[in-house]
Amino acid sequence: MTATSARQRFDGIDALRGLVIVIMIIDHAREYAGGTGVTDPMQLDAVSPLLFWMRWLTHFCAPVFTLLAGVSAGLQDAGHPAPRAWSWHHMGRGAVLVLLEFTVIQFAWTFSFVWPMRYAQVICGIGVSLIVLGLLQRVPVAARVALGAVIVCGHNALDSWHPVTPAWLHWSWAILHDRQIMPLWGEHTVRTSYPVLPMIGLVLLGDGLGRWLRTASSAARRTWLLSGGLMLVTLFVLFRTSNVYGDPSPASSTGDVLRDVMSLLNVTKYPMSLSFLCMTIGPALVLLAAWVDSAPPWSAPLRRMGQVPMFMYLGHLYLLHSAMLLWALFQGYAPAAFDFRAKITGLPAGFGFPLWQTFPIVLITVLALYPAAGWYATLRASKRLWITRYV
């Protein structure tokens, strides 16, 4: 653990974030493996167990990133106990993330200025959540945590509500809780890939957790993080075996043990259901309990990448997409086969590679980006550029 007068940094948090970054790269590299016609990797009757388990592993990325965004905000704000009307830093950082989602990140996925669909994905959701956190600075911390808990635990009670009129309510609910494709102008649309309501709750809880981590003793941190993580895992098992609440898609039993386990774990990600959050945040807290005060020495590369998550996020998207385009050219696809208006990646129909090749691709991507991550971490620590406060 390192500390300065302004903020306290936990190496274990950076290590956990770095681990999630590596898992995220696995997910995004895997998306190219099946070519442009890949099936839903969570469709139990249509995918191989290997594809399912690769996709399931990467479920940890979005919720852990979201929680740790709140934790980082709480650690920072805990050094400024005086209440403020709002936090311009959180609001500004959130606005930058939303802007990045629809510009730099959109282009990383499409390499196209004419692709008609915009995607409100996880970075947009975190950005909106930070804006909400910034607006709630006058609300007592305990009340914010309680609000976050109510949202996370209670939002699945609203799963069956799908308002279509009036238009403003339809739009608002699509952003908050109902994954939709919404019209913009002409052929242009926006997909609310990650409805933000549970993400807002998760950031509010993370903010409270970050404030508590700053003041709690080492023993208390380890004990309560472990207890909280195990409690969430237990709740996940109870929710999924009872099918009473927590997810709109109930688990099924077929008599095939492997498929039944896969069904148990096949929870709803868009929006993040309560079962989904228990399944992912629980193990993350257990790991954080082990690492929070003394991350293992071997995790040093993870800690370095975890210090600059947005740099790694943008870097791996551009690197992976560029590498896939070059790979397709080397495989002999003609330039005319690349269509950046018909396919989101622009890659030719039929392009892909075996799933096992995902792992060496991930290793090469991480090794290529790691030196640049160290450079950016140094630049960010120097505070020479104002934009590094937000990215």
C-alpha positions in Angstrom: 0.0 0.0 0.0 1.3 3.5 -0.9 0.0 6.8 0.4 0.4 10.5 -0.2 -1.1 13.4 1.6 -3.8 13.8 -1.0 -4.8 10.2 -1.6 -4.2 6.6 -0.5 -3.4 4.0 -3.2 -3.8 0.3 -2.6 -1.6 -1.9 -4.7 -4.2 -4.7 -4.4 -6.8 -2.6 -6.1 -4.4 -1.8 -9.0 -3.6 -5.5 -9.2 -7.3 -6.5 -9.4 -7.9 -3.9 -12.0 -4.9 -5.1 -14.0 -6.2 -8.7 -13.8 -9.5 -7.6 -15.1 -7.8 -5.8 -18.0 -6.1 -9.0 -19.1 -9.5 -10.9 -18.9 -11.0 -8.1 -20.9 -8.4 -8.5 -23.7 -9.2 -12.2 -23.8 -12.9 -11.3 -24.4 -12.2 -8.8 -27.1 -9.7 -11.0 -28.8 -12.1 -13.9 -28.6 -14.7 -11.8 -30.5 -12.7 -12.0 -33.7 -12.2 -15.8 -33.4 -15.6 -16.7 -34.8 -15.5 -14.3 -37.7 -18.4 -11.8 -38.4 -21.1 -14.5 -37.9 -20.2 -15.7 -34.4 -23.1 -17.0 -32.4 -24.1 -15.7 -29.0 -21.4 -17.3 -26.7 -23.9 -17.7 -23.9 -26.5 -19.6 -26.0 -26.3 -22.9 -24.3 -27.7 -25.0 -27.1 -25.5 -23.5 -29.8 -22.0 -23.1 -28.5 -19.2 -25.3 -27.3 -18.4 -25.4 -23.6 -15.0 -23.8 -24.3 -16.6 -20.8 -25.9 -19.1 -20.6 -23.1 -16.5 -20.7 -20.4 -14.3 -18.1 -22.1 -17.2 -15.7 -22.3 -18.3 -16.5 -18.7 -14.9 -15.6 -17.4 -15.0 -12.2 -19.0 -18.3 -11.4 -17.2 -16.2 -10.2 -14.4 -14.8 -7.2 -16.4 -17.7 -4.7 -16.5 -18.9 -5.0 -12.9 -15.5 -5.0 -11.4 -14.4 -2.0 -13.5 -17.6 -0.2 -12.4 -17.2 -1.0 -8.7 -13.5 0.1 -8.7 -14.4 3.3 -10.4 -16.5 4.1 -7.4 -13.8 2.8 -5.0 -11.3 5.1 -6.6 -13.7 8.1 -6.3 -14.3 7.2 -2.6 -10.6 6.9 -1.9 -10.0 10.3 -3.4 -12.9 12.0 -1.8 -12.1 10.6 1.6 -9.2 13.0 1.8 -11.7 15.9 1.4 -14.3 15.3 4.2 -16.0 18.6 3.8 -19.3 18.2 1.8 -19.6 19.9 -1.5 -22.6 20.9 -3.5 -21.2 18.7 -6.3 -18.0 17.4 -7.6 -16.8 19.0 -10.8 -14.0 16.4 -11.0 -16.4 13.4 -11.0 -18.8 15.1 -13.3 -16.0 16.2 -15.7 -14.4 12.8 -15.6 -17.8 11.2 -16.3 -18.5 13.5 -19.2 -15.1 12.8 -20.7 -15.8 9.0 -20.5 -19.2 9.5 -22.2 -17.5 11.6 -25.0 -14.8 9.0 -25.4 -17.4 6.2 -25.8 -19.1 7.8 -28.8 -15.9 9.1 -30.5 -12.6 7.4 -29.9 -14.0 4.1 -28.6 -16.7 3.9 -31.3 -14.0 4.4 -34.0 -11.8 1.7 -32.4 -14.5 -0.8 -32.8 -15.6 0.2 -36.4 -12.6 2.0 -38.0 -15.5 3.8 -39.9 -17.0 7.2 -40.0 -20.1 5.9 -41.6 -21.1 3.0 -39.4 -24.8 3.9 -38.5 -25.1 2.5 -35.0 -23.7 4.1 -31.8 -23.1 1.9 -28.8 -23.7 3.1 -25.2 -21.4 0.5 -23.6 -19.6 0.1 -20.3 -17.5 3.2 -20.5 -20.6 5.3 -21.1 -22.3 3.6 -18.2 -19.4 4.3 -15.8 -19.3 7.9 -17.1 -23.0 8.5 -16.4 -22.6 6.9 -13.0 -19.7 9.2 -12.1 -21.8 12.2 -13.1 -24.6 11.0 -10.8 -22.1 10.6 -8.0 -20.8 14.1 -8.6 -24.3 15.5 -8.4 -25.0 13.7 -5.1 -22.1 15.2 -3.1 -24.5 17.0 -0.7 -26.2 13.7 0.1 -24.7 12.0 3.2 -22.4 9.1 2.4 -24.6 6.7 4.4 -27.6 7.7 2.4 -25.7 7.4 -0.9 -24.6 3.8 0.1 -28.2 3.0 1.1 -29.5 4.3 -2.3 -26.8 2.2 -4.1 -27.9 -0.9 -2.2 -31.6 -0.3 -3.0 -30.8 0.1 -6.7 -28.6 -2.9 -6.9 -30.9 -5.2 -4.9 -34.2 -3.8 -6.1 -33.9 -3.0 -9.8 -34.8 -6.5 -11.0 -38.3 -5.9 -9.6 -38.7 -3.6 -12.6 -37.7 -6.2 -15.3 -41.2 -6.6 -16.6 -41.8 -2.9 -17.2 -41.2 -1.8 -20.9 -42.9 1.6 -21.5 -43.1 2.7 -25.1 -45.0 5.9 -24.6 -44.5 8.8 -24.1 -41.3 9.0 -26.1 -39.3 10.7 -23.3 -40.1 7.8 -20.9 -39.3 5.2 -23.5 -35.9 6.8 -24.1 -35.2 7.4 -20.4 -36.0 3.8 -19.5 -33.9 2.4 -22.4 -30.9 4.3 -21.0 -31.6 3.3 -17.4 -32.8 -0.3 -17.5 -34.2 -1.6 -20.8 -31.6 -2.6 -23.5 -32.9 -1.2 -26.7 -32.0 0.1 -30.2 -33.2 3.7 -30.4 -33.6 5.8 -33.5 -31.5 8.9 -33.9 -31.8 10.4 -37.5 -32.0 8.7 -40.9 -30.5 5.3 -40.6 -28.5 6.2 -37.5 -29.4 4.5 -34.2 -28.0 4.1 -30.7 -28.0 0.8 -28.7 -28.2 1.1 -25.0 -25.9 -1.9 -24.5 -25.3 -1.3 -20.8 -28.4 0.2 -19.1 -27.0 2.4 -16.4 -29.3 2.0 -13.4 -27.5 -1.0 -11.7 -24.1 0.6 -12.7 -25.1 3.8 -10.8 -25.9 1.7 -7.8 -22.6 -0.1 -8.0 -20.6 3.1 -8.2 -22.4 4.5 -5.2 -21.6 1.3 -3.3 -18.0 1.5 -4.5 -17.7 5.1 -3.3 -18.7 4.1 0.2 -16.3 1.1 0.1 -13.4 3.3 -1.0 -14.1 5.8 1.9 -14.2 2.9 4.3 -11.0 1.3 3.0 -9.1 4.5 3.7 -9.9 4.5 7.4 -10.3 0.8 8.3 -7.5 -1.2 9.9 -5.7 -3.9 7.8 -7.4 -6.7 9.8 -10.8 -5.1 9.3 -10.3 -4.7 5.6 -9.3 -8.4 5.1 -12.1 -9.7 7.4 -14.9 -7.7 6.0 -13.9 -7.9 2.4 -13.7 -11.7 2.7 -17.0 -12.0 4.6 -18.7 -9.7 2.1 -17.4 -11.6 -0.9 -18.5 -15.0 0.6 -21.9 -13.6 1.4 -22.4 -12.5 -2.1 -21.4 -15.9 -3.5 -23.8 -17.6 -1.1 -26.6 -15.2 -2.2 -25.9 -16.0 -5.8 -26.3 -19.7 -5.2 -29.5 -19.2 -3.3 -30.9 -16.9 -5.9 -30.1 -19.2 -8.8 -31.2 -22.5 -7.1 -34.5 -21.0 -6.0 -35.2 -18.9 -9.1 -37.4 -16.7 -6.9 -35.7 -13.4 -7.6 -32.4 -11.8 -8.9 -32.5 -12.5 -12.6 -35.1 -12.5 -15.4 -33.7 -15.7 -16.9 -34.2 -18.6 -14.5 -31.7 -21.5 -14.3 -32.9 -24.8 -15.7 -32.3 -28.4 -14.9 -31.9 -31.0 -17.7 -30.0 -33.8 -16.0 -26.8 -33.0 -17.8 -24.5 -31.8 -15.0 -22.3 -29.7 -17.3 -25.2 -28.0 -19.0 -27.0 -27.5 -15.7 -24.0 -25.7 -14.2 -23.7 -23.6 -17.4 -27.4 -22.7 -17.0 -26.9 -21.8 -13.4 -24.1 -19.4 -14.4 -25.9 -18.0 -17.4 -27.2 -14.8 -15.8 -28.3 -11.6 -17.3 -25.6 -9.0 -18.1 -27.6 -6.3 -19.9 -28.6 -4.8 -17.5 -26.5 -6.3 -14.8 -28.9 -8.4 -12.7 -28.5 -8.8 -9.0 -27.5 -12.5 -9.5 -24.9 -11.3 -12.1 -23.5 -8.8 -9.6 -23.4 -11.4 -6.8 -21.6 -13.9 -9.0 -18.9 -11.4 -10.2 -18.4 -9.0 -7.3 -18.4 -11.7 -4.7 -15.2 -13.5 -5.9 -13.6 -10.1 -6.7 -14.0 -9.0 -3.0 -12.6 -12.4 -1.9 -9.5 -11.8 -4.1 -9.3 -8.1 -3.0 -9.3 -9.3 0.7 -6.2 -11.3 -0.1 -4.5 -8.5 -2.0 -5.7 -5.2 -0.6 -2.7 -4.6 1.8 -0.1 -6.8 0.2 -0.4 -7.7 -3.4 1.9 -10.6 -4.3 5.2 -9.6 -6.0 4.4 -11.4 -9.2 1.4 -9.1 -9.7 3.7 -6.1 -10.4 2.8 -6.1 -14.1 -0.9 -6.3 -13.3 -0.5 -3.3 -10.9 1.2 -1.3 -13.6 -1.5 -1.9 -16.1 -4.2 -1.3 -13.4 -2.8 2.2 -12.8 -3.7 3.2 -16.3 -6.9 1.4 -17.2 -8.3 3.8 -19.8 -4.9 3.8 -21.6 -5.0 0.0 -21.7 -8.6 0.0 -22.8 -8.1 2.3 -25.7 -4.7 0.8 -26.6 -5.9 -2.8 -26.8 -8.9 -2.0 -28.9 -6.9 -0.2 -31.6 -4.1 -2.7 -31.5 -6.3 -5.8 -31.8 -8.5 -4.3 -34.6 -5.4 -3.2 -36.6 -3.8 -6.6 -36.1 -6.9 -8.4 -37.3 -7.1 -6.3 -40.5 -3.5 -6.9 -41.3 -3.9 -10.6 -40.6 -6.8 -10.8 -43.0 -4.7 -9.1 -45.7 -1.8 -11.6 -45.1 -4.3 -14.5 -45.4 -5.0 -13.3 -48.9 -8.3 -11.5 -48.6 -8.7 -8.8 -51.4 -9.1 -5.2 -50.3 -12.5 -5.2 -51.9 -13.6 -7.8 -49.3 -13.2 -5.3 -46.5 -16.5 -3.5 -46.0 -16.6 -0.9 -43.1 -20.2 -0.1 -43.7 -21.8 -3.5 -43.8 -19.8 -5.1 -40.9 -18.8 -3.4 -37.6 -15.2 -4.6 -37.9 -14.9 -4.2 -41.6 -13.3 -7.7 -41.8 -14.2 -10.0 -44.7 -16.9 -12.6 -44.4 -15.4 -15.8 -43.2 -12.4 -14.3 -41.4 -11.6 -15.9 -38.0 -9.3 -18.3 -36.2 -9.6 -21.2 -33.8 -10.5 -20.3 -30.2 -7.2 -21.6 -28.8 -5.3 -19.0 -30.8 -7.0 -16.3 -28.7 -4.5 -16.9 -25.9 -1.3 -16.2 -27.8 -2.9 -13.2 -29.3 -3.8 -11.9 -25.8 -0.2 -12.5 -24.7 1.3 -10.6 -27.6 -1.2 -7.7 -27.1 -0.3 -7.4 -23.4 3.5 -7.6 -24.1 3.1 -4.9 -26.8 1.1 -2.5 -24.6 3.0 -3.0 -21.3 6.0 -0.7 -22.0 3.6 2.0 -23.3 1.5 1.6 -20.1 4.6 2.3 -18.0 5.4 5.4 -20.1 1.8 6.7 -19.6 1.8 5.9 -15.9 4.9 8.1 -15.6 3.4 10.8 -17.6 0.2 10.7 -15.6 2.1 10.9 -12.3 4.0 13.9 -13.5 0.7 15.8 -14.0 2.2 17.7 -16.9 -1.0 17.3 -19.0 -4.4 18.3 -17.5 -6.2 15.6 -19.6 -4.4 12.8 -17.6 -6.5 13.8 -14.6 -9.6 12.5 -16.5 -8.1 9.7 -18.6 
